[in-house]
Every structure is written in C-alpha cells, then in structure tokens.
C-alpha cells in the first residue's frame, strides 16, 4: 500500500477515536446530572497531557519504537473507554462521578500521548522516504479531521450523543487502530551506549529547548493559546442545545443536530490544513500563529452574538473560523517543532509541545471556563452564555496582542 495512504488511514482512525465523544460528551454528562463536572472531564485531558505525552515521547525515543508504543497506548485507551461506556450503561442517571471519571481518566491518559506519537510516526516515515514534511504531511493529516467528522456525524445521527454509546464507539475504534499499528513503518530508537548525563539518561533533553529564547517564548505562548483549545469542545454543543427551551428556536436545525452543526468546524479544519504549507513558507511561524490567535477572538465572539434562528449565520461563521484557529496553531506548531529540533529528541520535543498546549494550557482553560460558566449560572440553571463567550474572546485578544509585541525572532528564524 502507498505510504501516504497508510499514514492517512492511521490519522483517520486516530482522530475518529476522539471525534466519537469529544464534542458531545458535555451533552451526555448533562443528561446524567453531571453538568457541574463537564470542566473536570475536559480538564483531565489536559492534566494527563502535562506528563503522559512527554513520558511516552521519551519511551519512544529510547526504548519502544513509536509505532509499537502507539498501538499499546490505543489498546489500553480503548479497553478503559469501553469500561466507562459499560459503567454508564449499567447505571444510567445513578452513575457516580468518581467511578465514571476514573475509568474515563485512565483512557484519556493513554490516548493523549498518541496525538504526538502519530506525528512522530508520520514525520519519521516521510523523512525516510525523502519527502518534505511541510509539503506532504498536511494532506495526510486532513484524513484525521475526516475521521473526526465521520464519527461526529455517526454519533449524532444515531443519537449516541445523548448516551454512553459514544464511549463504546471510541473504544472499539481505538482497538482497531491498535491492530492497524502492526502494519505501520518502523521508527528508530536511540541506541547510543555512550556515557550520558542525568538529563540525557532520563530523555529530558527536550526541556533544554527552553534555554533558547525563541523556543522558550514559543512554548510559553503555545501554553497560553492552548487555554482556548477545549473551551468550545466542552461547552459549544450544550450551549447550542439549551436553545431547545426557547420556543422560537424549537425545531431549528442547530437545536436538533448540534453536533452536526458543530462539525462545520472540522470541515473547515480539513480545508485549512491544506493552506498550511503556503502560509508557513510565505509568512512564517509568527504570523501564522498570530492569525490563529485572532481567529480565536472571532470564534468566541461570534458564538456569543449568534443564535440558531436569525443569527445562525454567526454560528456557522464561528465554525468556519475554527479551522484557522486550530490548524494554524496546532499543525503549524507541530511542524515548527519538528524542523527546529534534533532527530534524537524529536519525539520528546513533540511531547513537550503537547504538554504545553493540550496539557497545561488546556487544563487551565477547561477549569477556568467551568469557573466562568458557573459564575454566570443562576439558581434555576440558566447561563448567561453571551457574557461567557465574550470573556473568552477578550482573553484570546490579550494573548494575541502580547505575542505580537514579545515574540520578535530574526527574519531567518520565522520561516519554516
């Protein structure tokens, strides 16, 4: 099978696993009386990303080939996600937060490192084949978004977004990817037997990147921008669905199919990935990240101003903007890290990027968003959503302005 096709299928399955529950889990948690814990579930993805991607990156660099470790992680992630689904099915609205949360947490602890591991597998295979990662990786990565959309639509159209079946769907796909990893190209490990320092022995060289001012500023702002990543995943679909209680919006497409409406975000993401090679080569990492930061401002602001009726165009525009907000930061940042680091620490460096964005940043964002939503929820459970979305937009605006002022690399450093 063609290498690009093999890597595209890997990405399809990788993100299909995530798409099965990421954007609709909030609806399910709300149905079983865990509205106040939505932020905790999304924050856990960030918490485990603080250490698991970096730890697995070290293991992949030094002991277990990345493609093999990718499979082992998916096997465990899939099994525990299926257990979470089984527990939810057996207990319904009587499910205890602690048990469901624990099973889910173990699953995502093994899933989150795979986001970086799939990048490492793809970059290694493309490099060995003599291909250009900046040019050839984005079209492959597009199929990850296609997989995400496919499972989003599936769970919405069969009404799995309302129940624990979204977890079963995710778990089964994880195990399928575990089996598929046995067909992937082998990745090298560092077999250097020379005497090493403690830092080298533990595989922590990636953290020495903070000694470089350019990389330190890049990682810090990656963390600050990472705050925005999980906010809409956690709250956009419950926000849209709450319009069901307002008579004038009953029966509108957005209210009936909030996950399908939200999937426009991923459709936009598919298109925007293909723009990355052009923008990275022409404008460089700083300008591409600036575009992403200000796209988040519009993403949040349009959600605050729109509605599923006459204002549905603002919802749709917000979804379209997401492609720029996510891809121009996440994919471009990953490519930048790949180009800016030595091959011996490349998996570790990808893990560090994940730590800063989906780890520390997303944890702060999920918990902060939950606090803001709780602060604007009255005794009857009604949320002042517009205020919440405008607050998130203001934060993204401040981060963007600070990045423009502080990150000042030399001309030859901003191009990838």
Buried (B, 14 or more C-beta within 10 A) or exposed (E): EEBBEBBBBBBBBBBBBBBBBBBBBBBBBBBBEBBBBBBBBBBBBBBBBBBBBBBBBBBBBBEBBBBBBBBBBBBBBBBBBBBBBBBBBEBEEEBEBEBBBBBBBBBBBBBBBBBBBBBBBBBBBBBEEEBEBBBBBBBBBBBBBBBBBBBBBBBBEEEBBBBBBBBBBBBBBBBBBBEBBEEBBEBEBBEEEEEEEEEBEEBBBBBEBBEEEBBEBBBBBBBBBBBBBBBBBBBBBBBBBBBBEEEEBEEBEBBBBBBBBBBBBBBBBBBBBEBBBEBBEEBBBBBBBBBBBBBBBBBBBBBBBBBBEEEBEBBBBBBBBBBBBBBBBBBBBBBBBBBBBEEBBBBBBBBBBBBBBBBBBBBBBBBBBBEBBEEBBEEEEEBBBBEBBBBBBEBBBEBBEEBBEEBEBEEEEBBB
